Amino acid sequence: MTAAQAVAPVLTEFFTEAMTQLVSGVAVITARRADGMPCGLLVSSICSYSVHPPSVLIAIDQSTRSYTTLTSCEEFGTHLLGREHTDIANTFAGQADDKFAGLSWSWDGTVPQLDDVPVYLNCVVSALFYHGDHAISIGVVKNGYVRPSEPLVYFRRGLNWRLRAYV
Ligand SMILES: Cc1cc2nc3c(=O)[nH]c(=O)nc-3n(C[C@H](O)[C@H](O)[C@H](O)COP(=O)(O)O)c2cc1C
């Protein structure tokens, strides 16, 4: 065994623990599968990439069922969640056959659009990169809406961390 192999598991644990200190928002990313059905997953790997053009960056794990769709689709939906949306977050973080069952949603072109979320962005894929076991997709925002809300925060391995409790 080489020194690098011996260190790797420790480094993974260290990195995972270190990232629990990063405060993230969470978003549901949706797209249309090749068979015409909607798919989606919860991500915390999302950031505002640029304003010119208005773009978001997301990272998708190749082990997810959504990976094939999100690395081949032309557009995807980004839904930033509010603090009242832990149920939706848990649904899209899970493996249900139909994550959209019981939710209010409609097609926005080829994008499944969830209703009643604080922020919806229709994003056209403009770049894809592959690194390690994830794909990075950059989507240019074509339309959407913003409503006032308190965000759903992911911190210390938990959803809805109350930042106020820290003050
Ligand atoms: C808080 C949280 C953040 C997550 N962030 C990501 C992420 O950024 N990228 C990703 O590919 N999966 C992420 N996941 C895992 C996916 O949501 C999960 O694997 C999901 O079941 C994938 O669904 P699918 O297999 O139907 O595509 C996250 C899960 C949680 C609970």
The ligand as an SDF file (V2000), in Angstrom:
LIG
                    3D

 31 33  0  0  0  0  0  0  0  0999 V2000
  -28.4730   18.2860    2.0640 C   0  0  0  0  0  0  0  0  0  0  0  0
  -28.2040   17.4570    0.8220 C   0  0  0  0  0  0  0  0  0  0  0  0
  -27.4410   17.9710   -0.1990 C   0  0  0  0  0  0  0  0  0  0  0  0
  -27.1820   17.2290   -1.3640 C   0  0  0  0  0  0  0  0  0  0  0  0
  -26.4310   17.7950   -2.3510 N   0  0  0  0  0  0  0  0  0  0  0  0
  -26.2000   17.0840   -3.4800 C   0  0  0  0  0  0  0  0  0  0  0  0
  -25.4570   17.6850   -4.5420 C   0  0  0  0  0  0  0  0  0  0  0  0
  -25.0230   18.8390   -4.4700 O   0  0  0  0  0  0  0  0  0  0  0  0
  -25.2670   16.9540   -5.6800 N   0  0  0  0  0  0  0  0  0  0  0  0
  -25.7550   15.6590   -5.7980 C   0  0  0  0  0  0  0  0  0  0  0  0
  -25.5430   15.0370   -6.8570 O   0  0  0  0  0  0  0  0  0  0  0  0
  -26.4440   15.0710   -4.7930 N   0  0  0  0  0  0  0  0  0  0  0  0
  -26.6930   15.7560   -3.6520 C   0  0  0  0  0  0  0  0  0  0  0  0
  -27.4160   15.1960   -2.6470 N   0  0  0  0  0  0  0  0  0  0  0  0
  -27.8610   13.7910   -2.7800 C   0  0  0  0  0  0  0  0  0  0  0  0
  -29.0770   13.6250   -3.6900 C   0  0  0  0  0  0  0  0  0  0  0  0
  -30.1160   14.5320   -3.3790 O   0  0  0  0  0  0  0  0  0  0  0  0
  -29.6080   12.1770   -3.5130 C   0  0  0  0  0  0  0  0  0  0  0  0
  -28.5770   11.2670   -3.8720 O   0  0  0  0  0  0  0  0  0  0  0  0
  -30.8460   11.8670   -4.2990 C   0  0  0  0  0  0  0  0  0  0  0  0
  -31.4250   10.6740   -3.8130 O   0  0  0  0  0  0  0  0  0  0  0  0
  -30.6020   11.6940   -5.7960 C   0  0  0  0  0  0  0  0  0  0  0  0
  -31.8480   11.4270   -6.4020 O   0  0  0  0  0  0  0  0  0  0  0  0
  -31.9590   10.6140   -7.7660 P   0  0  0  0  0  0  0  0  0  0  0  0
  -31.1710    9.3380   -7.5890 O   0  0  0  0  0  0  0  0  0  0  0  0
  -33.4410   10.3980   -7.9460 O   0  0  0  0  0  0  0  0  0  0  0  0
  -31.3580   11.4870   -8.8420 O   0  0  0  0  0  0  0  0  0  0  0  0
  -27.6960   15.9130   -1.4910 C   0  0  0  0  0  0  0  0  0  0  0  0
  -28.4690   15.3770   -0.4470 C   0  0  0  0  0  0  0  0  0  0  0  0
  -28.7220   16.1330    0.6970 C   0  0  0  0  0  0  0  0  0  0  0  0
  -29.5830   15.5510    1.8050 C   0  0  0  0  0  0  0  0  0  0  0  0
  1  2  1  0
  2  3  1  0
  2 30  2  0
  3  4  2  0
  4  5  1  0
  4 28  1  0
  5  6  2  0
  6  7  1  0
  6 13  1  0
  7  8  2  0
  7  9  1  0
  9 10  1  0
 10 11  2  0
 10 12  1  0
 12 13  2  0
 13 14  1  0
 14 15  1  0
 14 28  1  0
 15 16  1  0
 16 17  1  0
 16 18  1  0
 18 19  1  0
 18 20  1  0
 20 21  1  0
 20 22  1  0
 22 23  1  0
 23 24  1  0
 24 25  2  0
 24 26  1  0
 24 27  1  0
 28 29  2  0
 29 30  1  0
 30 31  1  0
M  END
$$$$
